[in-house]
Amino acid sequence: MSLIGILCLYLGWEIWKKEKITLIHDYHHKRVKDIDKKAYTGQMGKGMLIIGAGVMLTGIVDFITTSLFGWCFFVIGFSIGLVMMTHAQIKYNHGIF
């Protein structure tokens, strides 16, 4: 679980800081204007980072404890990240697809 979180963190960093919009499927950004690409990749990358952090924390907490408490991090991180990414899609791509 933590390895998937690290992968999501890496992809989020690449999308946000290096503005690698090509890591996002082309139909998700085909209507994003060139002037908005920096803001779009920033918000999408940050959303992916939050999802990755939640997934990674889930793996760490589940490894340390035997409770299902770690899944709270997953639900919170995934929900916040998904809302951020959906907001960016609607705002900059003028729709989810």
The first five atom37 places (N, CA, C, CB, O) and aatype in JSON, in Angstrom:
{
  "aatype": [12, 15, 10, 9, 7, 9, 10, 4, 10, 18, 10, 7, 17, 6, 9, 17, 11, 11, 6, 11, 9, 16, 10, 9, 8, 3, 18, 8, 8, 11, 1, 19, 11, 3, 9, 3, 11, 11, 0, 18, 16, 7, 5, 12, 7, 11, 7, 12, 10, 9, 9, 7, 0, 7, 19, 12, 10, 16, 7, 9, 19, 3, 13, 9, 16, 16, 15, 10, 13, 7, 17, 4, 13, 13, 19, 9, 7, 13, 15, 9, 7, 10, 19, 12, 12, 16, 8, 0, 5, 9, 11, 18, 2, 8, 7, 9, 13],
  "atom_mask": [
    [1, 1, 1, 1, 1],
    [1, 1, 1, 1, 1],
    [1, 1, 1, 1, 1],
    [1, 1, 1, 1, 1],
    [1, 1, 1, 0, 1],
    [1, 1, 1, 1, 1],
    [1, 1, 1, 1, 1],
    [1, 1, 1, 1, 1],
    [1, 1, 1, 1, 1],
    [1, 1, 1, 1, 1],
    [1, 1, 1, 1, 1],
    [1, 1, 1, 0, 1],
    [1, 1, 1, 1, 1],
    [1, 1, 1, 1, 1],
    [1, 1, 1, 1, 1],
    [1, 1, 1, 1, 1],
    [1, 1, 1, 1, 1],
    [1, 1, 1, 1, 1],
    [1, 1, 1, 1, 1],
    [1, 1, 1, 1, 1],
    [1, 1, 1, 1, 1],
    [1, 1, 1, 1, 1],
    [1, 1, 1, 1, 1],
    [1, 1, 1, 1, 1],
    [1, 1, 1, 1, 1],
    [1, 1, 1, 1, 1],
    [1, 1, 1, 1, 1],
    [1, 1, 1, 1, 1],
    [1, 1, 1, 1, 1],
    [1, 1, 1, 1, 1],
    [1, 1, 1, 1, 1],
    [1, 1, 1, 1, 1],
    [1, 1, 1, 1, 1],
    [1, 1, 1, 1, 1],
    [1, 1, 1, 1, 1],
    [1, 1, 1, 1, 1],
    [1, 1, 1, 1, 1],
    [1, 1, 1, 1, 1],
    [1, 1, 1, 1, 1],
    [1, 1, 1, 1, 1],
    [1, 1, 1, 1, 1],
    [1, 1, 1, 0, 1],
    [1, 1, 1, 1, 1],
    [1, 1, 1, 1, 1],
    [1, 1, 1, 0, 1],
    [1, 1, 1, 1, 1],
    [1, 1, 1, 0, 1],
    [1, 1, 1, 1, 1],
    [1, 1, 1, 1, 1],
    [1, 1, 1, 1, 1],
    [1, 1, 1, 1, 1],
    [1, 1, 1, 0, 1],
    [1, 1, 1, 1, 1],
    [1, 1, 1, 0, 1],
    [1, 1, 1, 1, 1],
    [1, 1, 1, 1, 1],
    [1, 1, 1, 1, 1],
    [1, 1, 1, 1, 1],
    [1, 1, 1, 0, 1],
    [1, 1, 1, 1, 1],
    [1, 1, 1, 1, 1],
    [1, 1, 1, 1, 1],
    [1, 1, 1, 1, 1],
    [1, 1, 1, 1, 1],
    [1, 1, 1, 1, 1],
    [1, 1, 1, 1, 1],
    [1, 1, 1, 1, 1],
    [1, 1, 1, 1, 1],
    [1, 1, 1, 1, 1],
    [1, 1, 1, 0, 1],
    [1, 1, 1, 1, 1],
    [1, 1, 1, 1, 1],
    [1, 1, 1, 1, 1],
    [1, 1, 1, 1, 1],
    [1, 1, 1, 1, 1],
    [1, 1, 1, 1, 1],
    [1, 1, 1, 0, 1],
    [1, 1, 1, 1, 1],
    [1, 1, 1, 1, 1],
    [1, 1, 1, 1, 1],
    [1, 1, 1, 0, 1],
    [1, 1, 1, 1, 1],
    [1, 1, 1, 1, 1],
    [1, 1, 1, 1, 1],
    [1, 1, 1, 1, 1],
    [1, 1, 1, 1, 1],
    [1, 1, 1, 1, 1],
    [1, 1, 1, 1, 1],
    [1, 1, 1, 1, 1],
    [1, 1, 1, 1, 1],
    [1, 1, 1, 1, 1],
    [1, 1, 1, 1, 1],
    [1, 1, 1, 1, 1],
    [1, 1, 1, 1, 1],
    [1, 1, 1, 0, 1],
    [1, 1, 1, 1, 1],
    [1, 1, 1, 1, 1]
  ],
  "atom_positions": [
    [[0.83, -1.18, 0.0], [0.0, 0.0, 0.0], [0.88, 1.25, 0.0], [-0.95, 0.0, 1.21], [0.57, 2.23, -0.69]],
    [[1.94, 1.21, 0.76], [2.82, 2.38, 0.82], [3.53, 2.62, -0.51], [3.85, 2.21, 1.93], [3.81, 3.77, -0.86]],
    [[3.83, 1.56, -1.25], [4.48, 1.73, -2.56], [3.55, 2.43, -3.55], [4.91, 0.38, -3.12], [4.0, 3.25, -4.34]],
    [[2.28, 2.11, -3.5], [1.31, 2.79, -4.35], [1.21, 4.26, -3.95], [-0.08, 2.11, -4.27], [1.11, 5.13, -4.81]],
    [[1.25, 4.53, -2.65], [1.24, 5.91, -2.16], [2.45, 6.68, -2.63], [0.0, 0.0, 0.0], [2.34, 7.84, -3.02]],
    [[3.61, 6.05, -2.6], [4.83, 6.71, -3.07], [4.73, 7.0, -4.57], [6.08, 5.83, -2.78], [5.16, 8.06, -5.02]],
    [[4.17, 6.07, -5.33], [3.98, 6.29, -6.77], [3.04, 7.47, -7.01], [3.42, 5.02, -7.44], [3.31, 8.3, -7.88]],
    [[1.95, 7.54, -6.26], [1.02, 8.67, -6.4], [1.68, 9.98, -6.01], [-0.24, 8.43, -5.55], [1.46, 11.01, -6.65]],
    [[2.5, 9.95, -4.96], [3.23, 11.16, -4.57], [4.17, 11.61, -5.67], [4.01, 10.92, -3.27], [4.26, 12.8, -5.97]],
    [[4.88, 10.67, -6.28], [5.8, 10.99, -7.36], [5.05, 11.58, -8.57], [6.58, 9.74, -7.79], [5.47, 12.6, -9.12]],
    [[3.96, 10.94, -8.96], [3.19, 11.44, -10.1], [2.6, 12.81, -9.81], [2.08, 10.45, -10.47], [2.59, 13.68, -10.67]],
    [[2.1, 13.0, -8.59], [1.57, 14.31, -8.21], [2.63, 15.39, -8.26], [0.0, 0.0, 0.0], [2.36, 16.51, -8.72]],
    [[3.83, 15.07, -7.81], [4.94, 16.03, -7.85], [5.29, 16.38, -9.3], [6.17, 15.45, -7.13], [5.51, 17.55, -9.62]],
    [[5.34, 15.37, -10.16], [5.67, 15.59, -11.57], [4.61, 16.46, -12.25], [5.8, 14.24, -12.31], [4.93, 17.36, -13.03]],
    [[3.34, 16.2, -11.95], [2.26, 16.98, -12.55], [2.28, 18.4, -12.02], [0.9, 16.33, -12.28], [2.11, 19.35, -12.79]],
    [[2.48, 18.57, -10.72], [2.41, 19.89, -10.11], [3.65, 20.72, -10.4], [2.22, 19.76, -8.62], [3.55, 21.78, -11.03]],
    [[4.79, 20.27, -9.98], [6.0, 21.09, -10.07], [6.61, 21.13, -11.46], [7.02, 20.56, -9.1], [7.12, 22.18, -11.88]],
    [[6.57, 20.03, -12.18], [7.19, 19.99, -13.5], [6.18, 20.2, -14.62], [7.91, 18.67, -13.71], [6.52, 20.17, -15.8]],
    [[4.91, 20.4, -14.22], [3.81, 20.68, -15.15], [3.73, 19.66, -16.29], [3.97, 22.07, -15.73], [3.52, 20.03, -17.44]],
    [[3.89, 18.4, -15.96], [3.81, 17.33, -16.96], [2.35, 16.95, -17.18], [4.65, 16.09, -16.52], [1.85, 15.97, -16.63]],
    [[1.7, 17.75, -18.0], [0.29, 17.53, -18.29], [0.08, 16.24, -19.06], [-0.28, 18.71, -19.07], [-1.03, 15.71, -19.1]],
    [[1.13, 15.73, -19.68], [1.03, 14.49, -20.46], [0.81, 13.27, -19.57], [2.28, 14.3, -21.29], [0.43, 12.22, -20.07]],
    [[1.03, 13.39, -18.27], [0.75, 12.29, -17.35], [-0.75, 12.14, -17.09], [1.48, 12.51, -16.03], [-1.19, 11.14, -16.53]],
    [[-1.51, 13.14, -17.5], [-2.97, 13.11, -17.39], [-3.5, 12.72, -18.77], [-3.56, 14.5, -16.91], [-3.02, 13.22, -19.78]],
    [[-4.48, 11.84, -18.81], [-5.02, 11.38, -20.09], [-5.49, 12.57, -20.92], [-6.18, 10.38, -19.87], [-6.06, 13.52, -20.37]],
    [[-5.26, 12.53, -22.22], [-5.48, 13.7, -23.07], [-6.93, 14.19, -23.09], [-5.06, 13.39, -24.46], [-7.15, 15.39, -23.23]],
    [[-7.91, 13.32, -22.95], [-9.28, 13.82, -22.96], [-9.64, 14.56, -21.69], [-10.25, 12.67, -23.17], [-10.66, 15.25, -21.64]],
    [[-8.83, 14.46, -20.66], [-9.06, 15.22, -19.44], [-8.53, 16.64, -19.53], [-8.43, 14.52, -18.26], [-8.9, 17.49, -18.71]],
    [[-7.68, 16.92, -20.49], [-7.14, 18.28, -20.58], [-7.2, 18.87, -21.98], [-5.71, 18.28, -20.11], [-6.49, 19.83, -22.27]],
    [[-8.03, 18.31, -22.86], [-8.06, 18.8, -24.23], [-8.69, 20.18, -24.36], [-8.82, 17.82, -25.1], [-8.41, 20.89, -25.32]],
    [[-9.53, 20.59, -23.42], [-10.14, 21.92, -23.47], [-9.5, 22.92, -22.51], [-11.61, 21.81, -23.18], [-10.02, 24.02, -22.33]],
    [[-8.41, 22.55, -21.89], [-7.7, 23.46, -21.0], [-6.89, 24.43, -21.85], [-6.77, 22.68, -19.99], [-6.11, 24.02, -22.71]],
    [[-7.09, 25.72, -21.61], [-6.37, 26.74, -22.38], [-4.91, 26.77, -21.95], [-7.02, 28.14, -22.19], [-4.57, 26.42, -20.82]],
    [[-4.05, 27.19, -22.86], [-2.61, 27.25, -22.56], [-2.33, 28.16, -21.37], [-1.84, 27.75, -23.78], [-1.43, 27.88, -20.58]],
    [[-3.08, 29.23, -21.24], [-2.87, 30.17, -20.14], [-3.24, 29.53, -18.79], [-3.69, 31.46, -20.36], [-2.72, 29.94, -17.75]],
    [[-4.13, 28.54, -18.8], [-4.59, 27.9, -17.57], [-3.85, 26.61, -17.23], [-6.06, 27.61, -17.67], [-4.13, 26.01, -16.2]],
    [[-2.92, 26.18, -18.06], [-2.26, 24.9, -17.83], [-1.46, 24.85, -16.54], [-1.34, 24.58, -18.99], [-1.41, 23.81, -15.88]],
    [[-0.83, 25.96, -16.16], [-0.06, 25.98, -14.91], [-0.98, 25.79, -13.71], [0.73, 27.31, -14.79], [-0.69, 25.0, -12.81]],
    [[-2.09, 26.52, -13.69], [-3.04, 26.39, -12.58], [-3.7, 25.01, -12.57], [-4.12, 27.48, -12.67], [-3.91, 24.42, -11.51]],
    [[-4.02, 24.5, -13.75], [-4.65, 23.17, -13.87], [-3.71, 22.08, -13.37], [-5.05, 22.89, -15.33], [-4.11, 21.24, -12.56]],
    [[-2.47, 22.08, -13.85], [-1.53, 21.05, -13.39], [-1.22, 21.21, -11.91], [-0.23, 21.12, -14.21], [-1.0, 20.22, -11.21]],
    [[-1.21, 22.44, -11.42], [-0.98, 22.66, -9.99], [-2.07, 22.03, -9.14], [0.0, 0.0, 0.0], [-1.78, 21.35, -8.16]],
    [[-3.31, 22.27, -9.51], [-4.41, 21.74, -8.72], [-4.52, 20.22, -8.88], [-5.72, 22.41, -9.12], [-4.79, 19.52, -7.9]],
    [[-4.33, 19.72, -10.07], [-4.39, 18.26, -10.29], [-3.24, 17.56, -9.56], [-4.34, 17.94, -11.8], [-3.44, 16.5, -8.96]],
    [[-2.05, 18.14, -9.61], [-0.9, 17.56, -8.93], [-1.05, 17.55, -7.42], [0.0, 0.0, 0.0], [-0.71, 16.57, -6.76]],
    [[-1.57, 18.64, -6.88], [-1.79, 18.7, -5.43], [-2.84, 17.69, -4.99], [-2.22, 20.12, -5.01], [-2.7, 17.06, -3.94]],
    [[-3.88, 17.53, -5.8], [-4.88, 16.51, -5.5], [-4.29, 15.12, -5.48], [0.0, 0.0, 0.0], [-4.6, 14.31, -4.61]],
    [[-3.42, 14.85, -6.45], [-2.76, 13.53, -6.52], [-1.81, 13.35, -5.33], [-1.98, 13.37, -7.85], [-1.7, 12.25, -4.8]],
    [[-1.13, 14.42, -4.91], [-0.25, 14.34, -3.75], [-1.04, 13.99, -2.48], [0.5, 15.67, -3.55], [-0.59, 13.18, -1.67]],
    [[-2.2, 14.6, -2.33], [-3.01, 14.33, -1.14], [-3.51, 12.89, -1.16], [-4.21, 15.31, -1.07], [-3.52, 12.22, -0.12]],
    [[-3.92, 12.41, -2.32], [-4.33, 11.01, -2.44], [-3.15, 10.09, -2.1], [-4.86, 10.7, -3.87], [-3.31, 9.12, -1.35]],
    [[-1.98, 10.4, -2.63], [-0.79, 9.59, -2.35], [-0.42, 9.59, -0.89], [0.0, 0.0, 0.0], [-0.02, 8.56, -0.35]],
    [[-0.54, 10.75, -0.24], [-0.22, 10.82, 1.19], [-1.2, 9.97, 2.0], [-0.26, 12.28, 1.68], [-0.79, 9.27, 2.93]],
    [[-2.48, 10.02, 1.64], [-3.47, 9.2, 2.34], [-3.22, 7.72, 2.17], [0.0, 0.0, 0.0], [-3.34, 6.95, 3.12]],
    [[-2.87, 7.32, 0.95], [-2.6, 5.9, 0.68], [-1.35, 5.45, 1.42], [-2.44, 5.66, -0.84], [-1.32, 4.36, 2.0]],
    [[-0.32, 6.28, 1.4], [0.92, 5.92, 2.08], [0.72, 5.82, 3.59], [2.02, 6.96, 1.76], [1.2, 4.88, 4.22]],
    [[0.01, 6.78, 4.17], [-0.26, 6.72, 5.61], [-1.1, 5.5, 5.97], [-0.98, 8.0, 6.06], [-0.92, 4.91, 7.03]],
    [[-2.01, 5.12, 5.09], [-2.8, 3.91, 5.32], [-1.9, 2.69, 5.44], [-3.83, 3.7, 4.19], [-2.05, 1.88, 6.35]],
    [[-0.96, 2.57, 4.52], [-0.03, 1.44, 4.56], [0.83, 1.44, 5.81], [0.0, 0.0, 0.0], [1.06, 0.39, 6.41]],
    [[1.32, 2.61, 6.2], [2.19, 2.71, 7.38], [1.42, 2.36, 8.65], [2.79, 4.12, 7.5], [1.89, 1.56, 9.47]],
    [[0.24, 2.96, 8.82], [-0.55, 2.72, 10.04], [-1.01, 1.26, 10.1], [-1.77, 3.67, 10.09], [-0.99, 0.66, 11.17]],
    [[-1.43, 0.7, 8.97], [-1.86, -0.7, 8.98], [-0.69, -1.65, 9.25], [-2.51, -1.05, 7.65], [-0.9, -2.73, 9.8]],
    [[0.5, -1.26, 8.88], [1.68, -2.08, 9.16], [2.02, -2.05, 10.65], [2.88, -1.6, 8.34], [2.39, -3.07, 11.22]],
    [[1.88, -0.88, 11.27], [2.24, -0.71, 12.68], [1.17, -1.29, 13.6], [2.46, 0.77, 12.99], [1.49, -1.92, 14.6]],
    [[-0.09, -1.06, 13.27], [-1.18, -1.52, 14.14], [-1.97, -2.64, 13.46], [-2.13, -0.34, 14.49], [-1.79, -2.92, 12.27]],
    [[-2.82, -3.26, 14.22], [-3.69, -4.29, 13.66], [-5.12, -3.79, 13.49], [-3.68, -5.53, 14.55], [-6.01, -4.55, 13.1]],
    [[-5.34, -2.52, 13.79], [-6.68, -1.96, 13.66], [-6.9, -1.47, 12.23], [-6.9, -0.8, 14.68], [-5.97, -1.42, 11.42]],
    [[-8.11, -1.11, 11.95], [-8.43, -0.55, 10.64], [-8.39, 0.98, 10.66], [-9.81, -1.03, 10.19], [-8.94, 1.63, 9.77]],
    [[-7.73, 1.54, 11.66], [-7.64, 2.99, 11.81], [-6.97, 3.65, 10.61], [-6.88, 3.34, 13.09], [-7.29, 4.78, 10.26]],
    [[-6.04, 2.95, 9.98], [-5.32, 3.51, 8.84], [-6.21, 3.85, 7.67], [0.0, 0.0, 0.0], [-5.91, 4.75, 6.89]],
    [[-7.31, 3.13, 7.54], [-8.21, 3.38, 6.42], [-8.91, 4.73, 6.54], [-9.25, 2.29, 6.32], [-9.44, 5.24, 5.55]],
    [[-8.92, 5.31, 7.73], [-9.44, 6.68, 7.88], [-8.59, 7.64, 7.07], [-9.47, 7.1, 9.37], [-9.13, 8.56, 6.44]],
    [[-7.28, 7.45, 7.07], [-6.39, 8.29, 6.27], [-6.69, 8.13, 4.78], [-4.92, 7.95, 6.56], [-6.66, 9.11, 4.02]],
    [[-6.97, 6.91, 4.37], [-7.29, 6.67, 2.96], [-8.55, 7.41, 2.55], [-7.44, 5.17, 2.7], [-8.58, 8.09, 1.53]],
    [[-9.61, 7.26, 3.35], [-10.89, 7.88, 3.02], [-10.76, 9.4, 2.99], [-11.97, 7.47, 4.03], [-11.26, 10.04, 2.07]],
    [[-10.09, 9.97, 3.98], [-9.93, 11.42, 4.04], [-9.07, 11.91, 2.89], [-9.32, 11.84, 5.38], [-9.45, 12.85, 2.19]],
    [[-7.92, 11.3, 2.68], [-7.01, 11.73, 1.61], [-7.62, 11.56, 0.23], [0.0, 0.0, 0.0], [-7.51, 12.45, -0.61]],
    [[-8.26, 10.42, 0.0], [-8.86, 10.17, -1.31], [-10.0, 11.15, -1.57], [-9.37, 8.74, -1.4], [-10.13, 11.66, -2.68]],
    [[-10.82, 11.41, -0.55], [-11.96, 12.32, -0.72], [-11.5, 13.74, -1.02], [-12.83, 12.32, 0.53], [-12.01, 14.37, -1.94]],
    [[-10.55, 14.24, -0.26], [-10.05, 15.6, -0.48], [-9.38, 15.7, -1.84], [-9.08, 16.02, 0.63], [-9.62, 16.65, -2.59]],
    [[-8.54, 14.74, -2.18], [-7.86, 14.75, -3.47], [-8.82, 14.67, -4.63], [0.0, 0.0, 0.0], [-8.65, 15.37, -5.63]],
    [[-9.83, 13.82, -4.51], [-10.82, 13.68, -5.58], [-11.62, 14.97, -5.77], [-11.76, 12.52, -5.27], [-11.89, 15.36, -6.91]],
    [[-11.99, 15.62, -4.69], [-12.71, 16.89, -4.79], [-11.84, 17.94, -5.47], [-13.15, 17.39, -3.38], [-12.32, 18.69, -6.32]],
    [[-10.56, 18.01, -5.1], [-9.65, 18.98, -5.73], [-9.5, 18.71, -7.23], [-8.28, 18.94, -5.05], [-9.53, 19.64, -8.03]],
    [[-9.34, 17.45, -7.6], [-9.16, 17.11, -9.01], [-10.44, 17.33, -9.81], [-8.7, 15.65, -9.14], [-10.39, 17.79, -10.95]],
    [[-11.58, 17.02, -9.22], [-12.86, 17.26, -9.9], [-13.09, 18.75, -10.08], [-14.02, 16.63, -9.11], [-13.58, 19.19, -11.12]],
    [[-12.75, 19.54, -9.06], [-12.89, 21.0, -9.17], [-12.02, 21.54, -10.3], [-12.5, 21.67, -7.84], [-12.47, 22.4, -11.06]],
    [[-10.8, 21.06, -10.41], [-9.91, 21.51, -11.49], [-10.47, 21.11, -12.85], [-8.5, 20.92, -11.31], [-10.41, 21.89, -13.8]],
    [[-11.02, 19.9, -12.94], [-11.6, 19.44, -14.21], [-12.75, 20.34, -14.64], [-12.08, 18.0, -14.08], [-12.82, 20.75, -15.79]],
    [[-13.64, 20.63, -13.72], [-14.81, 21.43, -14.05], [-14.41, 22.87, -14.35], [-15.83, 21.4, -12.9], [-14.93, 23.48, -15.29]],
    [[-13.49, 23.42, -13.58], [-13.1, 24.82, -13.75], [-12.29, 25.04, -15.03], [-12.3, 25.28, -12.56], [-12.57, 25.98, -15.77]],
    [[-11.31, 24.21, -15.3], [-10.39, 24.47, -16.41], [-10.71, 23.67, -17.67], [-8.99, 24.16, -15.98], [-10.38, 24.11, -18.77]],
    [[-11.35, 22.51, -17.54], [-11.68, 21.7, -18.71], [-13.16, 21.84, -19.08], [-11.34, 20.22, -18.45], [-13.6, 21.29, -20.09]],
    [[-13.91, 22.57, -18.27], [-15.33, 22.83, -18.5], [-16.14, 21.54, -18.55], [-15.52, 23.62, -19.8], [-17.0, 21.37, -19.41]],
    [[-15.86, 20.66, -17.65], [-16.57, 19.39, -17.54], [-15.63, 18.32, -17.02], [0.0, 0.0, 0.0], [-14.41, 18.5, -17.01]],
    [[-16.2, 17.22, -16.58], [-15.36, 16.16, -16.03], [-14.61, 15.44, -17.13], [-16.21, 15.17, -15.24], [-13.46, 15.04, -16.93]],
    [[-15.22, 15.27, -18.29], [-14.55, 14.59, -19.39], [-14.36, 15.52, -20.52], [-15.3, 13.38, -19.84], [-13.81, 15.14, -21.55]]
  ]
}
